[in-house]
């Protein structure tokens, strides 16, 4: 089984010389045998073909996912658990470790082995899938680790754009011409956008991890409900205000927010291994109060989201494979125009208690790559607690400023919850 990489996947893959890796860490209470972990990894590979795939190139040097007749196992690295925060050190190590994708799968497993508590990491190349897909195979892994006889089914994989875009759109002459025109226009524009000769020096990468307890998390959810806004918009507004407070006029007042394509393209199921996403950009008005901003931004988010069209977007991008080099160069060497990427995975629907172990926590994923500004905040909620992973690089956002932004976000949450409590 083979599939040519889509435009976005090729962009994330790059030329293989620079990692673009994501990591999902989680903590289990229980005792485990290596053979059981290996068996569970084999079972999720048996379900998902692309977890068994290598990357091969055709005669035109175009990369393909290529499922092997004799699949290679997901590599496992075992380290002795020495402390509560060791998973952060191992996450950073996984960010910087290249995938030899011509010889090994695009997924690795790290077992930080303790006597009663183990931290475990899934590390995967971002071209393989997004955070939503990864949460699915994490859930499946836990299910079969607990009970190898569990049925997790078999994925019918996406084999190309034709499995996502309905035939009435994909084969429409009008839609094809529209996609081609927009694609050519964008490709031409990209050629003339001035870029630097070399990328910004990233310097040291860092991870800042923290949680909000269950009580405050629930208060924040209630606050957002009562004000007709999503938690996503609230945190985006808080983040923009925090960047403005810490960076002053150097802040861009722009945050990029991924939108799950599955909301719009129902052909992509929750258990599909798939990396393509949609994006909106949000900004705030510094002349407004926080609450006024929240309402205004929520309207803007809904308006922008309603205009997203995954099918035309995919068709446009698939018409632009010849512009990939210029587009990648623009992302790498162009001037940064936004403060950060912000992604909220929402509530993680994975059980806490299993027969053989319990899931103590699932930390929010982290991701870092070579395509421009690395500053990223990922939020998720598990067992009622919001968890934050703030990733960045000294060359884009100094660590001291990132800490100040974190503190400012927390202060905004505190002040807004106090305000609603008093009023």
Buried (B, 14 or more C-beta within 10 A) or exposed (E): EEBBBBBBBBBBBBEBEEBBBBBBBBBBEBEBEEEBBBEBBBBBBBBBBBBBBBBBEEEEEEBBBBBEEEBEEBBBBEBEBEEEEBBBBBBBBBBEEEBEBEEBBBBBBBBBBBEEBBBBBBBBBBBBBBBBBBBBBBBBBBBBBBEEEEEBEEBEBBBEBEBBBEEEBBEBEEBBEBBBEBBBEBBEEBEEEEBEEEBBEBEEBBBBBEBBEEEBBBBBBEBBEEBEBBBBBBBBBBBBBBBBBBBEEEBBBBBBBBBBBBEBBEBBEEBBBBBBBBEBEBBBEEEBEBBEBBBBBBEBBEEBBEEBEBBBBBBBBBBBBEBBEBBBBBBBBBEBEBBBBBBBBBEBEBEEEBEEBEBBBBBBBBBBBBBBBBBBBBBBBBBEBBBBBBBBBBBBBBBEBBBBBBEBBBBBBEEBBEEBEEE
